[in-house]
Amino acid sequence: MNQLKQRGIGMTSQRTRERLISRLREEGIENQDVLEAIRNTPRHLFVDEALAHRAYEDTALPIGYSQTISQPYIVARMTEIALSQGKPDRLLEIGTGCGYQTAVLAQLVSRVFSVERIEPLLDRAIENLAQIGISNVVCKLADGKMGWEDRGPFNVILSAAAPEKVPPELLDQLAPDGMLIIPVGPEGKQVLAVVHRQGEAKEYKTYEMEPVRFVPLLSGVTR
Ligand code: SAH
């Protein structure tokens, strides 16, 4: 993915990035394509300049509006799950945030559709993605709980925010054999769930992967 344009690499040297990749490997991330996409994504461009020196730590960081850029481990884990049945053609992401996970996904998936409910964050994400030369992403300001019906069905739907229960609208927008990757549950008790649609049937199997901490999936949009 050398086509990603890079800027201001100084403090965010290749060595710092390699340390993050080693850590992700230690934490159990095995998919080489995922590790490569993370290695090639300049996370320091997605956070405020004041936090750029921490961009390659394996931690969530604030991005304003009470939201966070996701921890690299969880981005890697969800992306690895998203690729577990081969390369998805169409993927819907809920919660664009600053666009970091979007950028990782866009390197591995043919087309990414991404929905965010906070307009200033979405504007920043669109700028960030353009700046690093990513062009296979379409974004919109909307409540992602409703999915994005016009652009579906999707092979994978991946949510970066946690509802208390799986929204049925999202299941309806899964393609045959599609999968929904979503943190579910009240704050402090969330688990990463993977819901598999069983072939063409409107039947689903849910797998609970691991405990996680995400911001809540909220309703409506904020301009
Ligand atoms: N993927 C982002 C993570 C952002 S945090 C990254 O890599 O930085 C989760 C995001 O989900 C926040 O930006 C929040 O505003 C958004 N969000 C919460 N509820 C939402 C909803 N109903 N629809 C769309 N986005 C939502």
Residues whose N, C-alpha, C, O or C-beta is under 5 A from the ligand:
A	BS01	SAH	Q67 T68 I69 S70 I94 G95 T96 G97 C98 G99 Y100 Q101 V115 E116 R117 I118 A142 D143 G144 K145 A160 A161 V215 P216 L217 L218 S219
